[in-house]
Amino acid sequence: MKKRVITGAVYVAVFVALILLKWLTPGGWGSLGFDALFCAISVIGCIELLNAFKVVAFPQRVVCIAYCSVIVPLYVVMEIMAPASGVFAALLCTGVYALILAIFWWTKFGESNLKGFLLSLFAMGYCGVLSCVLSAVNHLRENSVAAILLMFFVIMITDSAALIFGVLFKKWLPYKLAPKISPNKTIIGGIGGLLGGMVAAIAAYYLYVWLGGYIGTPLAYTGSIPAVVAFLLIGFVTAIFDQAGDLFESGIKRKCGIKDMSNLLPGHGGMLDRFDSMLFSGPIILLSFALMLL
């Protein structure tokens, strides 16, 4: 628990430093700090996942890791050079690397096979594509700081609230959420996570509005419902996907017969153990903030 608390404190400190860098640095260059984090999630997460699978041949592993190393920087560079071109570049890159994997499988290069091909494609999508989505959130043309702030707030508070509710009420409400995947998770813990996510979303909204008034970055919002209600709804849905992402990775680890993806982060496990929820939440945040401007 001591290691977990220390690692968690470092995580929060890094987030605060990155959000301040992004918010206070003109020209968008402050966003590169988060891009570096998302690139690390892509690459290290891919390595962890392939190590868990164990059966992917070396050539397929190299292609998969190379893709996850390239996809986020490529998207960011293209977005900076020519806004709205990052998606096309990322899709083209994905197609090229998928084709290389298919050729390796077809020719059985270096013992490449169909199972390795499919698992490599999965790792590319789970680690590479979803990390690229996080960078897309980071480079939203409007409200990118608010989106990042909301995402991190909801994920941190959802996980903490789920744990606290589970510990406090497990004795009286011991019903399991997904006993075959994660026996320690309870339904009451999941409900606590949802409540925590909504509270975190409201806190993120008022913090952004308050600080934005000083920094000169007001929220750009043209929706038909109050902005705080929009944040609340986004927080609720994000909290659902947050917990779904956690269960999804727990299922992978159970299938692979491991407890943690790695020992990279003391008390938390590996990179994917810490950021699995964020990978699932990214698409929800991106879609929600795109719709907020309609």
SULBELCOR-V198896 format. One line per field, one symbol per residue. ss: DSSP state (~ for helix, > for strand, _ for the rest). A space follows every 50 residues. Layout:
ss=???
//
This chain:
ss=_~~~~~~~~~~~~~~~~~~~~~~~_~~~~~~~~~~~~~~~~~~~~~~~~~ ~~~____~~~~~~~~~~~~~~~~~~~~~~~~____~~~~~~~~~~~~~~~ ~~~~~~~_~~~__~~~~~~~~~~~~~~~~~~~~~~~~~_____~~~~~~~ ~~~~~~~~~~~~~~~~~~~______>>>___>>>>>~~~~~~~~~~~~~~ ~~~~~~~~~~~~~~~___________~~~~~~~~~~~~~~~~~~~~~~~~ ~~~~~~________>___>_~~~~~~~~~~~~~~~~~~~~~___
//
